[in-house]
């Protein structure tokens, strides 16, 4: 049996709405619906005959990344959005700002040193 139809079935199963919206949870009179951010990509390949050799090829791939985005909270008829806090992203952003600040400071100090000569 060909792998193609099975692969398509697996991809369709992986990219369902259930991946983005989790099962609703009811707590203290509020309905909480978890939400995820989904990013996917795929690739493929093919081969053929080159010269006198009898080469063949094929290929394929797919990646799926799912990260929490937050939750919708439904309480007393009002819907609110509570974003997920990604501490790693905040730390990496702070590090990036720090590196840029150091590079700018180095550039400013070099210019001042050249002007002083």
Secondary structure, 3 states (H helix, E strand, C coil): CCHHHHHHHHHHHHCCHHHHECCCEEECCEEEEEEEEEEEEEEEEECCCCCCCCCCCEEEEEEEEEEEEEEEEEECCEEEEEECCCHHHHHHHHHHHHHHHHHHHHHHHHHHHHHHC
